[in-house]
Amino acid sequence: MIFLLPALRIILLAALVAVWAAPASAHPAPFSYLDLHLDASRLRGALVIHDFDAAHELGIDKPAILLDPEVAVRYRDRLVAIMQTRLRLSGDGRALSPTWGVIDVLPDRQSVRLPLDFGSETPGGITIDTVMFPYDPNHQTFINIYEKGELRHQAVLDARNAKLDYFAGTTQGRLAVIRTFVASGIHHILIGPDHILFLFGLLLLGGSLTRLAGIVTAFTLGHSITLSLAALDVVTPATSLVEPAIALSIVIVGVDNLLVSSQKKPHGRLDATDVAPAAAEKPPRDLRAWLAAVFGLIHGFGFASVLKEFGLPRGALGWSLFSFNLGVEIGQLVIVIAFASLLALVRRRNAPLGETLAWAGSIVVVLAGGYWFVERVWFTGA
């Protein structure tokens, strides 16, 4: 009898596991499928839904009855009305409203199929946004995208990752990539206060158009290199290192400005100890182009984190990287031209005021960068 006790325990444990697992096994694999076909002059597709999920949405107790073609036809309109609110597609920024076709039953897959026809226009870029069955947090929708009959892209959408952007490998698709990523680059630089303040710091001391152009070009080269490397997963430093480093770069630019300002003679005048202009001290070296290039490498990693969240189309990596960089440069040039022109105007009208603004602005740059550094090292994620 003693030897039977372990066996009884095993039997009881197996029975409990079977009872616990029974409800879970009642739900089949929680999958649905969306196929999209992009042809030369037409966009069409099909949505395949498991009978269990369809029955749940329709309030049907026995999912298998939906595999009867006559029953499926009766419930077709109600199912389409539900799916229309769940499946959101847009092409080139415009909402796409498909015509839903005749429902088919797929008994071997325990599923029903709804054809989709989007008309004769084939967009260059498609966005899919869907949580197909919110009642099941584990539900996944498998996306298959075909161009001219060839499978070009596959993805899985779920409650945690509900959106997909796809760009066709056509001229129209490349134009869609350029429009999308140029706009994203402009938007990112204009809403990034740390990047803008870094640029302000570099411009505060002014200089000739050639010198300012060199500074901006150096920053562009720096961030373009690391943006590309990080976006392609060649080098991916942790955000916890990149963000404080960006803040520290702002502090260093501000401090360099203050050091340079402290070495200048006010408005080019000679002190009483100066015997001749030839004996005057040489102007301090302008290191801003070097600072822009070195710290541009760090800022590039910051740009890349945004670009990777946005998503890079696999079929148009080169175009998307180029376009995002171009957008960043357009936004950057707008900032540089506006700010440099304003400072130059102030200096022409009132040179002492211009020097005061450069000095005060540099202090603001140091304080803001220092605040961000402390926040990002000790408080972010706390």
Buried (B, 14 or more C-beta within 10 A) or exposed (E): EEEEEEEEEEEEEEEEEEEEEEEEEEBEEBBBBBBBBBEEEEBBBBBBBBBBBBBBBEEBEEBEBBBEBEBBEEBBEEBBEBBEEBBBBBBBEEEBEBEBBEBBBBEEBBBBBBBBBBEEEBBBBBBBBBBBBEEBEEBBBBBBBBBEEEEBBEBEBBBEEBEBBBBBBBEBBBBBBBBBBBBBBBBBBBEBEBBBBBBBBBBBBBBEEEBBBBBBBBBBBBBBBBBBBBBBEEEBBEBEEBBBBBBBBBBBBBBBBBEBBEEBEEEEEEEEEEEEEEEBEEEBEBEBBEBBBBBBBBBBBBBBBBBBEBEBBEBBBEBBBBBBBBBBBBBBEEBBEEBBEEBBEBBEEEEEEBBEBBBEBBEBBBEBBBEBBEBBBEEEEE
